[in-house]
């Protein structure tokens, strides 16, 4: 998968959680599927693992 660039002006963790949510809603990741690792998401989006964790926590609290 290509590296995705995040846009300025919106928190990175929010953009990442939005992207993950879209992937789930589109069926890219189905129930019981594993999401990409923190390391993989960090590398793919050029963000820290803390940012990835925050995005994942956002999704977890929505469930």
PDB file with SEQRES, HELIX, SHEET and CRYST1 records, atoms N, CA, C and O in Angstrom:
SEQRES   1 A   63  UNK UNK UNK UNK UNK UNK UNK UNK UNK UNK UNK UNK UNK          
SEQRES   2 A   63  UNK UNK UNK UNK UNK UNK UNK UNK UNK UNK UNK UNK UNK          
SEQRES   3 A   63  UNK UNK UNK UNK UNK UNK UNK UNK UNK UNK UNK UNK UNK          
SEQRES   4 A   63  UNK UNK UNK UNK UNK UNK UNK UNK UNK UNK UNK UNK UNK          
SEQRES   5 A   63  UNK UNK UNK UNK UNK UNK UNK UNK UNK UNK UNK                  
HELIX    1 AA1 UNK A   12  UNK A   25  1                                  14    
HELIX    2 AA2 UNK A   38  UNK A   45  1                                   8    
HELIX    3 AA3 UNK A   49  UNK A   62  1                                  14    
CRYST1    1.000    1.000    1.000  90.00  90.00  90.00 P 1           1          
ATOM      1  N   UNK A   1       0.833  -1.196   0.000  1.00  0.00           N  
ATOM      2  CA  UNK A   1       0.000   0.000   0.000  1.00  0.00           C  
ATOM      3  C   UNK A   1       0.870   1.249   0.000  1.00  0.00           C  
ATOM      4  O   UNK A   1       1.932   1.293   0.621  1.00  0.00           O  
ATOM      5  N   UNK A   2       0.409   2.217  -0.683  1.00  0.00           N  
ATOM      6  CA  UNK A   2       1.165   3.466  -0.755  1.00  0.00           C  
ATOM      7  C   UNK A   2       1.043   4.245   0.552  1.00  0.00           C  
ATOM      8  O   UNK A   2       0.088   4.079   1.311  1.00  0.00           O  
ATOM      9  N   UNK A   3       2.021   5.085   0.787  1.00  0.00           N  
ATOM     10  CA  UNK A   3       1.979   5.956   1.953  1.00  0.00           C  
ATOM     11  C   UNK A   3       0.906   7.009   1.735  1.00  0.00           C  
ATOM     12  O   UNK A   3       0.805   7.598   0.659  1.00  0.00           O  
ATOM     13  N   UNK A   4       0.124   7.232   2.748  1.00  0.00           N  
ATOM     14  CA  UNK A   4      -0.952   8.223   2.663  1.00  0.00           C  
ATOM     15  C   UNK A   4      -0.464   9.491   3.349  1.00  0.00           C  
ATOM     16  O   UNK A   4       0.118   9.436   4.432  1.00  0.00           O  
ATOM     17  N   UNK A   5      -0.703  10.615   2.720  1.00  0.00           N  
ATOM     18  CA  UNK A   5      -0.292  11.894   3.288  1.00  0.00           C  
ATOM     19  C   UNK A   5      -1.453  12.474   4.087  1.00  0.00           C  
ATOM     20  O   UNK A   5      -2.597  12.476   3.631  1.00  0.00           O  
ATOM     21  N   UNK A   6      -1.150  12.957   5.262  1.00  0.00           N  
ATOM     22  CA  UNK A   6      -2.158  13.603   6.094  1.00  0.00           C  
ATOM     23  C   UNK A   6      -2.197  15.087   5.771  1.00  0.00           C  
ATOM     24  O   UNK A   6      -1.190  15.679   5.380  1.00  0.00           O  
ATOM     25  N   UNK A   7      -3.361  15.674   5.938  1.00  0.00           N  
ATOM     26  CA  UNK A   7      -3.565  17.071   5.585  1.00  0.00           C  
ATOM     27  C   UNK A   7      -3.323  17.978   6.793  1.00  0.00           C  
ATOM     28  O   UNK A   7      -3.643  17.606   7.922  1.00  0.00           O  
ATOM     29  N   UNK A   8      -2.761  19.160   6.560  1.00  0.00           N  
ATOM     30  CA  UNK A   8      -2.589  20.113   7.663  1.00  0.00           C  
ATOM     31  C   UNK A   8      -3.943  20.668   8.106  1.00  0.00           C  
ATOM     32  O   UNK A   8      -4.908  20.668   7.341  1.00  0.00           O  
ATOM     33  N   UNK A   9      -3.997  21.136   9.344  1.00  0.00           N  
ATOM     34  CA  UNK A   9      -5.194  21.808   9.833  1.00  0.00           C  
ATOM     35  C   UNK A   9      -6.157  20.930  10.595  1.00  0.00           C  
ATOM     36  O   UNK A   9      -7.110  21.435  11.188  1.00  0.00           O  
ATOM     37  N   UNK A  10      -5.935  19.628  10.594  1.00  0.00           N  
ATOM     38  CA  UNK A  10      -6.782  18.695  11.325  1.00  0.00           C  
ATOM     39  C   UNK A  10      -5.858  17.767  12.098  1.00  0.00           C  
ATOM     40  O   UNK A  10      -4.865  17.299  11.541  1.00  0.00           O  
ATOM     41  N   UNK A  11      -6.152  17.486  13.362  1.00  0.00           N  
ATOM     42  CA  UNK A  11      -5.255  16.635  14.143  1.00  0.00           C  
ATOM     43  C   UNK A  11      -4.960  15.307  13.443  1.00  0.00           C  
ATOM     44  O   UNK A  11      -5.855  14.663  12.895  1.00  0.00           O  
ATOM     45  N   UNK A  12      -3.704  14.921  13.477  1.00  0.00           N  
ATOM     46  CA  UNK A  12      -3.287  13.694  12.788  1.00  0.00           C  
ATOM     47  C   UNK A  12      -3.997  12.462  13.323  1.00  0.00           C  
ATOM     48  O   UNK A  12      -4.395  11.590  12.551  1.00  0.00           O  
ATOM     49  N   UNK A  13      -4.160  12.382  14.647  1.00  0.00           N  
ATOM     50  CA  UNK A  13      -4.827  11.201  15.200  1.00  0.00           C  
ATOM     51  C   UNK A  13      -6.267  11.113  14.709  1.00  0.00           C  
ATOM     52  O   UNK A  13      -6.786  10.017  14.495  1.00  0.00           O  
ATOM     53  N   UNK A  14      -6.905  12.249  14.533  1.00  0.00           N  
ATOM     54  CA  UNK A  14      -8.288  12.269  14.052  1.00  0.00           C  
ATOM     55  C   UNK A  14      -8.346  11.816  12.590  1.00  0.00           C  
ATOM     56  O   UNK A  14      -9.237  11.055  12.211  1.00  0.00           O  
ATOM     57  N   UNK A  15      -7.406  12.277  11.778  1.00  0.00           N  
ATOM     58  CA  UNK A  15      -7.367  11.852  10.383  1.00  0.00           C  
ATOM     59  C   UNK A  15      -7.130  10.354  10.283  1.00  0.00           C  
ATOM     60  O   UNK A  15      -7.731   9.676   9.449  1.00  0.00           O  
ATOM     61  N   UNK A  16      -6.257   9.845  11.128  1.00  0.00           N  
ATOM     62  CA  UNK A  16      -5.959   8.417  11.109  1.00  0.00           C  
ATOM     63  C   UNK A  16      -7.168   7.611  11.571  1.00  0.00           C  
ATOM     64  O   UNK A  16      -7.496   6.596  10.955  1.00  0.00           O  
ATOM     65  N   UNK A  17      -7.831   8.034  12.629  1.00  0.00           N  
ATOM     66  CA  UNK A  17      -9.023   7.303  13.076  1.00  0.00           C  
ATOM     67  C   UNK A  17     -10.133   7.388  12.021  1.00  0.00           C  
ATOM     68  O   UNK A  17     -10.865   6.419  11.821  1.00  0.00           O  
ATOM     69  N   UNK A  18     -10.264   8.521  11.353  1.00  0.00           N  
ATOM     70  CA  UNK A  18     -11.245   8.651  10.268  1.00  0.00           C  
ATOM     71  C   UNK A  18     -10.930   7.668   9.146  1.00  0.00           C  
ATOM     72  O   UNK A  18     -11.832   7.018   8.617  1.00  0.00           O  
ATOM     73  N   UNK A  19      -9.649   7.556   8.780  1.00  0.00           N  
ATOM     74  CA  UNK A  19      -9.234   6.649   7.711  1.00  0.00           C  
ATOM     75  C   UNK A  19      -9.521   5.203   8.106  1.00  0.00           C  
ATOM     76  O   UNK A  19     -10.066   4.437   7.312  1.00  0.00           O  
ATOM     77  N   UNK A  20      -9.157   4.832   9.324  1.00  0.00           N  
ATOM     78  CA  UNK A  20      -9.410   3.465   9.785  1.00  0.00           C  
ATOM     79  C   UNK A  20     -10.908   3.159   9.792  1.00  0.00           C  
ATOM     80  O   UNK A  20     -11.331   2.087   9.360  1.00  0.00           O  
ATOM     81  N   UNK A  21     -11.710   4.113  10.287  1.00  0.00           N  
ATOM     82  CA  UNK A  21     -13.161   3.934  10.309  1.00  0.00           C  
ATOM     83  C   UNK A  21     -13.688   3.709   8.891  1.00  0.00           C  
ATOM     84  O   UNK A  21     -14.517   2.825   8.674  1.00  0.00           O  
ATOM     85  N   UNK A  22     -13.219   4.495   7.933  1.00  0.00           N  
ATOM     86  CA  UNK A  22     -13.641   4.339   6.540  1.00  0.00           C  
ATOM     87  C   UNK A  22     -13.278   2.963   6.011  1.00  0.00           C  
ATOM     88  O   UNK A  22     -14.073   2.330   5.317  1.00  0.00           O  
ATOM     89  N   UNK A  23     -12.076   2.499   6.339  1.00  0.00           N  
ATOM     90  CA  UNK A  23     -11.645   1.177   5.883  1.00  0.00           C  
ATOM     91  C   UNK A  23     -12.545   0.078   6.451  1.00  0.00           C  
ATOM     92  O   UNK A  23     -12.891  -0.872   5.749  1.00  0.00           O  
ATOM     93  N   UNK A  24     -12.913   0.212   7.695  1.00  0.00           N  
ATOM     94  CA  UNK A  24     -13.805  -0.753   8.340  1.00  0.00           C  
ATOM     95  C   UNK A  24     -15.190  -0.695   7.705  1.00  0.00           C  
ATOM     96  O   UNK A  24     -15.773  -1.733   7.391  1.00  0.00           O  
ATOM     97  N   UNK A  25     -15.718   0.511   7.514  1.00  0.00           N  
ATOM     98  CA  UNK A  25     -17.052   0.680   6.930  1.00  0.00           C  
ATOM     99  C   UNK A  25     -17.105   0.168   5.492  1.00  0.00           C  
ATOM    100  O   UNK A  25     -18.144  -0.321   5.047  1.00  0.00           O  
ATOM    101  N   UNK A  26     -15.998   0.275   4.767  1.00  0.00           N  
ATOM    102  CA  UNK A  26     -15.945  -0.190   3.380  1.00  0.00           C  
ATOM    103  C   UNK A  26     -15.671  -1.685   3.273  1.00  0.00           C  
ATOM    104  O   UNK A  26     -15.648  -2.239   2.174  1.00  0.00           O  
ATOM    105  N   UNK A  27     -15.465  -2.334   4.410  1.00  0.00           N  
ATOM    106  CA  UNK A  27     -15.247  -3.781   4.396  1.00  0.00           C  
ATOM    107  C   UNK A  27     -13.823  -4.209   4.151  1.00  0.00           C  
ATOM    108  O   UNK A  27     -13.557  -5.401   3.993  1.00  0.00           O  
ATOM    109  N   UNK A  28     -12.893  -3.264   4.116  1.00  0.00           N  
ATOM    110  CA  UNK A  28     -11.487  -3.625   3.957  1.00  0.00           C  
ATOM    111  C   UNK A  28     -11.044  -4.451   5.160  1.00  0.00           C  
ATOM    112  O   UNK A  28     -10.330  -5.443   5.016  1.00  0.00           O  
ATOM    113  N   UNK A  29     -11.475  -4.031   6.342  1.00  0.00           N  
ATOM    114  CA  UNK A  29     -11.226  -4.779   7.571  1.00  0.00           C  
ATOM    115  C   UNK A  29     -12.578  -5.231   8.104  1.00  0.00           C  
ATOM    116  O   UNK A  29     -13.448  -4.415   8.407  1.00  0.00           O  
ATOM    117  N   UNK A  30     -12.736  -6.527   8.209  1.00  0.00           N  
ATOM    118  CA  UNK A  30     -13.988  -7.106   8.674  1.00  0.00           C  
ATOM    119  C   UNK A  30     -13.882  -7.455  10.155  1.00  0.00           C  
ATOM    120  O   UNK A  30     -12.784  -7.500  10.710  1.00  0.00           O  
ATOM    121  N   UNK A  31     -15.040  -7.706  10.800  1.00  0.00           N  
ATOM    122  CA  UNK A  31     -14.979  -8.143  12.194  1.00  0.00           C  
ATOM    123  C   UNK A  31     -14.030  -9.345  12.318  1.00  0.00           C  
ATOM    124  O   UNK A  31     -14.015 -10.226  11.458  1.00  0.00           O  
ATOM    125  N   UNK A  32     -13.277  -9.364  13.349  1.00  0.00           N  
ATOM    126  CA  UNK A  32     -12.290 -10.398  13.650  1.00  0.00           C  
ATOM    127  C   UNK A  32     -10.986 -10.250  12.868  1.00  0.00           C  
ATOM    128  O   UNK A  32     -10.021 -10.956  13.160  1.00  0.00           O  
ATOM    129  N   UNK A  33     -10.930  -9.347  11.875  1.00  0.00           N  
ATOM    130  CA  UNK A  33      -9.669  -9.076  11.177  1.00  0.00           C  
ATOM    131  C   UNK A  33      -8.759  -8.270  12.090  1.00  0.00           C  
ATOM    132  O   UNK A  33      -9.224  -7.511  12.940  1.00  0.00           O  
ATOM    133  N   UNK A  34      -7.476  -8.442  11.906  1.00  0.00           N  
ATOM    134  CA  UNK A  34      -6.504  -7.625  12.626  1.00  0.00           C  
ATOM    135  C   UNK A  34      -6.234  -6.367  11.820  1.00  0.00           C  
ATOM    136  O   UNK A  34      -6.049  -6.418  10.604  1.00  0.00           O  
ATOM    137  N   UNK A  35      -6.213  -5.250  12.507  1.00  0.00           N  
ATOM    138  CA  UNK A  35      -5.813  -3.998  11.865  1.00  0.00           C  
ATOM    139  C   UNK A  35      -4.301  -4.009  11.700  1.00  0.00           C  
ATOM    140  O   UNK A  35      -3.619  -4.799  12.353  1.00  0.00           O  
ATOM    141  N   UNK A  36      -3.767  -3.157  10.848  1.00  0.00           N  
ATOM    142  CA  UNK A  36      -2.302  -3.054  10.743  1.00  0.00           C  
ATOM    143  C   UNK A  36      -1.706  -2.711  12.113  1.00  0.00           C  
ATOM    144  O   UNK A  36      -2.358  -2.087  12.950  1.00  0.00           O  
ATOM    145  N   UNK A  37      -0.472  -3.127  12.320  1.00  0.00           N  
ATOM    146  CA  UNK A  37       0.204  -2.866  13.592  1.00  0.00           C  
ATOM    147  C   UNK A  37       0.459  -1.372  13.778  1.00  0.00           C  
ATOM    148  O   UNK A  37       0.433  -0.593  12.825  1.00  0.00           O  
ATOM    149  N   UNK A  38       0.706  -0.996  15.029  1.00  0.00           N  
ATOM    150  CA  UNK A  38       1.063   0.398  15.324  1.00  0.00           C  
ATOM    151  C   UNK A  38       2.270   0.810  14.500  1.00  0.00           C  
ATOM    152  O   UNK A  38       2.314   1.907  13.944  1.00  0.00           O  
ATOM    153  N   UNK A  39       3.245  -0.078  14.428  1.00  0.00           N  
ATOM    154  CA  UNK A  39       4.475   0.231  13.679  1.00  0.00           C  
ATOM    155  C   UNK A  39       4.160   0.466  12.200  1.00  0.00           C  
ATOM    156  O   UNK A  39       4.654   1.420  11.599  1.00  0.00           O  
ATOM    157  N   UNK A  40       3.338  -0.406  11.621  1.00  0.00           N  
ATOM    158  CA  UNK A  40       2.999  -0.265  10.208  1.00  0.00           C  
ATOM    159  C   UNK A  40       2.221   1.025   9.947  1.00  0.00           C  
ATOM    160  O   UNK A  40       2.512   1.739   8.987  1.00  0.00           O  
ATOM    161  N   UNK A  41       1.237   1.326  10.790  1.00  0.00           N  
ATOM    162  CA  UNK A  41       0.469   2.563  10.609  1.00  0.00           C  
ATOM    163  C   UNK A  41       1.350   3.786  10.814  1.00  0.00           C  
ATOM    164  O   UNK A  41       1.224   4.779  10.098  1.00  0.00           O  
ATOM    165  N   UNK A  42       2.238   3.711  11.791  1.00  0.00           N  
ATOM    166  CA  UNK A  42       3.160   4.816  12.052  1.00  0.00           C  
ATOM    167  C   UNK A  42       4.030   5.089  10.830  1.00  0.00           C  
ATOM    168  O   UNK A  42       4.212   6.240  10.433  1.00  0.00           O  
ATOM    169  N   UNK A  43       4.557   4.042  10.249  1.00  0.00           N  
ATOM    170  CA  UNK A  43       5.411   4.182   9.064  1.00  0.00           C  
ATOM    171  C   UNK A  43       4.599   4.652   7.856  1.00  0.00           C  
ATOM    172  O   UNK A  43       5.033   5.539   7.121  1.00  0.00           O  
ATOM    173  N   UNK A  44       3.436   4.064   7.656  1.00  0.00           N  
ATOM    174  CA  UNK A  44       2.614   4.388   6.488  1.00  0.00           C  
ATOM    175  C   UNK A  44       2.170   5.850   6.483  1.00  0.00           C  
ATOM    176  O   UNK A  44       2.136   6.492   5.433  1.00  0.00           O  
ATOM    177  N   UNK A  45       1.827   6.373   7.672  1.00  0.00           N  
ATOM    178  CA  UNK A  45       1.304   7.733   7.756  1.00  0.00           C  
ATOM    179  C   UNK A  45       2.339   8.761   8.196  1.00  0.00           C  
ATOM    180  O   UNK A  45       2.053   9.958   8.207  1.00  0.00           O  
ATOM    181  N   UNK A  46       3.528   8.312   8.555  1.00  0.00           N  
ATOM    182  CA  UNK A  46       4.580   9.236   8.962  1.00  0.00           C  
ATOM    183  C   UNK A  46       4.275   9.934  10.276  1.00  0.00           C  
ATOM    184  O   UNK A  46       4.573  11.116  10.448  1.00  0.00           O  
ATOM    185  N   UNK A  47       3.672   9.187  11.209  1.00  0.00           N  
ATOM    186  CA  UNK A  47       3.322   9.739  12.523  1.00  0.00           C  
ATOM    187  C   UNK A  47       3.951   8.881  13.616  1.00  0.00           C  
ATOM    188  O   UNK A  47       4.439   7.783  13.352  1.00  0.00           O  
ATOM    189  N   UNK A  48       3.934   9.391  14.837  1.00  0.00           N  
ATOM    190  CA  UNK A  48       4.483   8.637  15.961  1.00  0.00           C  
ATOM    191  C   UNK A  48       3.521   7.515  16.360  1.00  0.00           C  
ATOM    192  O   UNK A  48       2.337   7.544  16.024  1.00  0.00           O  
ATOM    193  N   UNK A  49       4.049   6.540  17.074  1.00  0.00           N  
ATOM    194  CA  UNK A  49       3.208   5.461  17.572  1.00  0.00           C  
ATOM    195  C   UNK A  49       2.211   5.985  18.600  1.00  0.00           C  
ATOM    196  O   UNK A  49       1.131   5.415  18.757  1.00  0.00           O  
ATOM    197  N   UNK A  50       2.555   7.048  19.292  1.00  0.00           N  
ATOM    198  CA  UNK A  50       1.621   7.651  20.237  1.00  0.00           C  
ATOM    199  C   UNK A  50       0.401   8.190  19.487  1.00  0.00           C  
ATOM    200  O   UNK A  50      -0.729   8.052  19.956  1.00  0.00           O  
ATOM    201  N   UNK A  51       0.629   8.799  18.333  1.00  0.00           N  
ATOM    202  CA  UNK A  51      -0.474   9.296  17.504  1.00  0.00           C  
ATOM    203  C   UNK A  51      -1.355   8.138  17.053  1.00  0.00           C  
ATOM    204  O   UNK A  51      -2.581   8.244  17.061  1.00  0.00           O  
ATOM    205  N   UNK A  52      -0.729   7.035  16.660  1.00  0.00           N  
ATOM    206  CA  UNK A  52      -1.480   5.844  16.239  1.00  0.00           C  
ATOM    207  C   UNK A  52      -2.305   5.319  17.407  1.00  0.00           C  
ATOM    208  O   UNK A  52      -3.481   4.996  17.241  1.00  0.00           O  
ATOM    209  N   UNK A  53      -1.700   5.232  18.579  1.00  0.00           N  
ATOM    210  CA  UNK A  53      -2.426   4.737  19.753  1.00  0.00           C  
ATOM    211  C   UNK A  53      -3.632   5.609  20.062  1.00  0.00           C  
ATOM    212  O   UNK A  53      -4.703   5.104  20.398  1.00  0.00           O  
ATOM    213  N   UNK A  54      -3.458   6.908  19.947  1.00  0.00           N  
ATOM    214  CA  UNK A  54      -4.568   7.831  20.211  1.00  0.00           C  
ATOM    215  C   UNK A  54      -5.706   7.616  19.205  1.00  0.00           C  
ATOM    216  O   UNK A  54      -6.880   7.644  19.572  1.00  0.00           O  
ATOM    217  N   UNK A  55      -5.350   7.402  17.951  1.00  0.00           N  
ATOM    218  CA  UNK A  55      -6.362   7.131  16.924  1.00  0.00           C  
ATOM    219  C   UNK A  55      -7.101   5.827  17.220  1.00  0.00           C  
ATOM    220  O   UNK A  55      -8.322   5.757  17.077  1.00  0.00           O  
ATOM    221  N   UNK A  56      -6.371   4.806  17.629  1.00  0.00           N  
ATOM    222  CA  UNK A  56      -6.979   3.526  17.956  1.00  0.00           C  
ATOM    223  C   UNK A  56      -7.870   3.632  19.185  1.00  0.00           C  
ATOM    224  O   UNK A  56      -8.928   3.007  19.248  1.00  0.00           O  
ATOM    225  N   UNK A  57      -7.439   4.425  20.164  1.00  0.00           N  
ATOM    226  CA  UNK A  57      -8.263   4.642  21.356  1.00  0.00           C  
ATOM    227  C   UNK A  57      -9.560   5.348  20.998  1.00  0.00           C  
ATOM    228  O   UNK A  57     -10.612   5.044  21.562  1.00  0.00           O  
ATOM    229  N   UNK A  58      -9.491   6.282  20.072  1.00  0.00           N  
ATOM    230  CA  UNK A  58     -10.697   6.976  19.618  1.00  0.00           C  
ATOM    231  C   UNK A  58     -11.705   5.968  19.063  1.00  0.00           C  
ATOM    232  O   UNK A  58     -12.888   6.004  19.402  1.00  0.00           O  
ATOM    233  N   UNK A  59     -11.217   5.068  18.204  1.00  0.00           N  
ATOM    234  CA  UNK A  59     -12.103   4.054  17.628  1.00  0.00           C  
ATOM    235  C   UNK A  59     -12.642   3.121  18.699  1.00  0.00           C  
ATOM    236  O   UNK A  59     -13.814   2.746  18.670  1.00  0.00           O  
ATOM    237  N   UNK A  60     -11.803   2.751  19.629  1.00  0.00           N  
ATOM    238  CA  UNK A  60     -12.219   1.835  20.695  1.00  0.00           C  
ATOM    239  C   UNK A  60     -13.340   2.449  21.531  1.00  0.00           C  
ATOM    240  O   UNK A  60     -14.280   1.755  21.916  1.00  0.00           O  
ATOM    241  N   UNK A  61     -13.241   3.747  21.811  1.00  0.00           N  
ATOM    242  CA  UNK A  61     -14.271   4.403  22.625  1.00  0.00           C  
ATOM    243  C   UNK A  61     -15.575   4.603  21.871  1.00  0.00           C  
ATOM    244  O   UNK A  61     -16.620   4.818  22.486  1.00  0.00           O  
ATOM    245  N   UNK A  62     -15.527   4.534  20.545  1.00  0.00           N  
ATOM    246  CA  UNK A  62     -16.747   4.650  19.740  1.00  0.00           C  
ATOM    247  C   UNK A  62     -17.545   3.361  19.742  1.00  0.00           C  
ATOM    248  O   UNK A  62     -18.758   3.372  19.532  1.00  0.00           O  
ATOM    249  N   UNK A  63     -16.865   2.255  19.978  1.00  0.00           N  
ATOM    250  CA  UNK A  63     -17.506   0.928  19.891  1.00  0.00           C  
ATOM    251  C   UNK A  63     -18.505   0.695  20.999  1.00  0.00           C  
ATOM    252  O   UNK A  63     -19.123  -0.368  21.060  1.00  0.00           O  
TER     253      UNK A  63                                                      
END                                                                             
